[in-house]
Amino acid sequence: MAEESDLEKTEQPSQQRLDKAREQGQVARSRELTTFMMLLAGGSMLYLMGSTIAQKLVKLLHNGLTLDKRLAYDPSQLMPHLHALSSSALLAMLPFLFLLLAAAVLSPLMLNGWLFTLNPLQPNFSRMNPITGIGRMFSTNSLVELLKAIAKAIVVGGVGAWAIWHHKDAVMLLMTQPLQSAIPQLGSLMWGCFIAIMGGMLLIAAVDVPFQLYEHNKKLKMTKEEVRQEAKETEGNPEVKGRIRRLQREMAQRRMMSEIPTADVVVTNPTHFSVALKYKENGMRAPMVVAKGTQLTALRIREIAAEHHVPVLETPPLARALYKHTEIGETIPEALYTAVAEVLAYIYQLKRYQKEGGNAPRAPQALPVPAELDPANSGPVPVEENIEEGE
């Protein structure tokens, strides 16, 4: 059952999946919205400039039907005359055609914004599969398209039938009226029908747009397995990432161990913690931590220090405070300056004793470590395992 649930598309599409589908031209489309916007643009254009366009077309019709003796006696002038009339007709209709084109192009922007891609134009032979085509014919989307076509036919036919029936007397009177009064009357009837049709188309578009958005989102839904696979591809395989982190820690560990021979002293807990300190009067404003560790790492630090004759001093409070409040490569906190200064002074005296002899220096006792910096004063000291111990 768990495997079946993982294969069901129950998860919302991720942003990466949406972006990929958009790059391939797979976006929600509503033909009804485009049809409505084109009808609205065309009707608005006719309402605002219909009289001007009509006057131009009537003038062109008059010029075309007027007998010209020059054309009658010279047939070679017919084609240039026809070309001139056609050009004038095109110029008269150009604003109307341009507005329809703009409506057809800009209406999809209301759903998806600007999108330009050539992927839909690339050949896709899978679309030529007859079995897939038959499946699309009997799909839910095809059924919805059929219902929309029936609804549009009912709306247009119903509005036309209602207009004729409601205005049947006015329609019959058109045949008896003079042309000058019949044309405005016919225009008024047509505008009434057009507004009613636009109301029906608006209702169809209002239903179609949410449906297309729902269908588009449904097609892009993901299974739980796809979500996990995408997460792996986006964030990286957890096993690979874990190995990379492990290698990074190992490299950092090796770099840290290589710095221990340059340290001046290693302070210890004595068994749980080890912190190596380094200080140069020229170039350092304060002593710096070059290595630190717990458990096996702490033991390894002490071993390397012994191999390279780096002094090791047992100062539990100072070792705990340095480990807790300082990172590798950082200088020690100001609150520990006095305690570390006493340690370094002892180390310098010890080196001079080993070199010149004399009285052996006494190791510092009760170093001035602020109580709030010693983790032992706030409870058991947490001991972290390093990478080698965990593996």
Secondary structure by P-SEA (a helix, b strand, c coil): caaaaaacccccccaaaaaaaaaaccccccaaaaaaaaaaaaaaaaaacaaaaaaaaaaaaaaaacccaaaaacccaaaaaaaaaaaaaaaaaaaaaaaaaaaaaacccccccbbbbccccccccccccaaaaaaaaacaaaaaaaaaaaaaaaaaaaaaaaaaaaaaaaaaacccccaaaaaaaaaaaaaaaaaaaaaaaaaaaaaaaaaaaaaaaaaacccaaaaaaaaaaaaccaaaaaaaaaaaaaaaaaaaaaacccccccccccccbbbbbbbbccccccccccccccaaaaaaaaaaaaaaccbbbbbaaaaaaaaacccccccccccaaaaaaaaaaaaaaaaaaaacccbbbbccccccccccccccccccbbbbbcccccc
